[in-house]
Amino acid sequence: MSENVLCSCSHVSLKAEKETVLEDFSLSVREKELIALISEDDSAGAVLRLMAGLYVPDQGKMVYSDMVKRDRKVFPKKIQYVPDDIVCYAGLSVREFLKGMAGRDEQMASEAARLLAVFGIDENEALLEMTFGQNRLVSIIQAMMAKPALLLMDRPYDMLGDKEYKLLLKEMIGQYYEGTAMVIAAERFEDVVMPCHQYLFMNEGKVTARYNRSRLPRLSKVVTMWGGDASAFQQEKMEVLVRRKQYVRFLYREQNVKDLAAQLVRSGCENFNIEELSMEEEIFHNYERWL
């Protein structure tokens, strides 16, 4: 991974209508880096809008490299932002919209045509007569056709079906290998799908946890056991969540599911179920849905 920084946010704080949008936020995005910003609220999306130049920080500073310098003619091509929204231009067809965004750039127009074919979108269809999913793809194509140095994508899976999202992921991976860095905002860790170099978990404008890919915690198993002797398990790996007359439910920090299943059988239980914590549950020790 390159050490060349494309965009750097340093201790940025931002308010809108007296509400805190971001608080003391810092992040550097390097060339060919994949970063996931994860938040149930709009904190992750706010970071993307900040990097796209749609927000001006109240405190802190934003620094862009020469590669994406804030030249009025260069910046839009070097940094592309995909909001969690559709394209709402009445009276325009897909072709007219994308042609207008590409201008005289033949390479962008050619890439737009290729992507339309990949997703099976008719260039003559009116923007406001499309399905939400197809319209969302047009907004994504508009950003990806520029092959930017930095691509900012807010919940790219939203409004898309499984097939469409798989096609999009393939294109995103391809563009990454061609040199594009990406910052992806998502509601949940599992929504990201692509393995990233950094994962930032956010809430109410603050970073609540930050991990490199190699440091992500392993997910604990959630075991529900009917009957049997729970004391047969290694107690240092075990954390009881619920104990009822009919069953016991506990966390078990064992990655080998076959060994775990064998232990359950040896315990003499009548039946068992093995599930897994979400990444957010593991990181923040939030076990509420299992109680």
Secondary structure, DSSP 8 states (H G I E B T S, - for coil): ----EEEEEEEEEEEETTEEEEEEEEEEEETT-EEEEE-SSSHHHHHHHHHTTS---SEEEEEE-GGG---TTTHHHHEEEE-SS----TT-BHHHHHHHHHTT-HHHHHHHHHHHHHHT--TTSBGGGS-HHHHHHHHHHHHHTT--SEEEEESTTTT--HHHHHHHHHHHHHHHHTT-EEEEEESSHHHH-S--SEEEEEETTEEEEEEEGGG-----EEEEEESS-GGGS-GGGEEEEEE-SSEEEEEE--S-HHHHHHHHHHTT-SEEEEEE--HHHHHHT--GGG-
